[in-house]
Amino acid sequence: MRDQPDLHRIRRSVELAGRLSDSLVKIGPFSLGIDGILDWIPGVGEAYSLAAGAFIIGQGLRARVPLPTLVVAAVLMLGRTAITAVPVVGPLAADVLTTHKFAARIICAAIDRRIAAEAGAEPTRSWSGGSPQLLTV
């Protein structure tokens, strides 16, 4: 069983990986991250996407996130990585799909539930990121 500070560190690293991959620059309703930029370099974008996805899933495993949540996150990220293989249209579509950020959010939500359960509290955090705010019951 992981202690609370370790779970919080894992959560922050997952959140950061999702944000760096898909949300460095916000342009209107769209955002662009490292992943979106590297997608335009053949092979490099796919390599980064797989590495970032593996990191997010690996951190989820360390935090003992439920397997169904990890599978959903992995399928999302693998699908997005596969899209980038299509010339020209692939990178454009991948720039719109912020699956690393979404996968990071669902893994962070699972970690928040685990932290709350171990602390005997209810998570009250929004999807916008940041540390969870716990209310004791």
Secondary structure, DSSP 8 states (H G I E B T S, - for coil): ---HHHHHHHHHHHHHHHHHHH-SEEETTEEE-HHHHHTTSTTHHHHHHHHHHHHHHHHHHHTT--HHHHHHHHHHHHHHHHHTTSTTHHHHHHHH--HHHHHHHHHHHHHHHHHHHHHTEEE---TT-S---EEE-
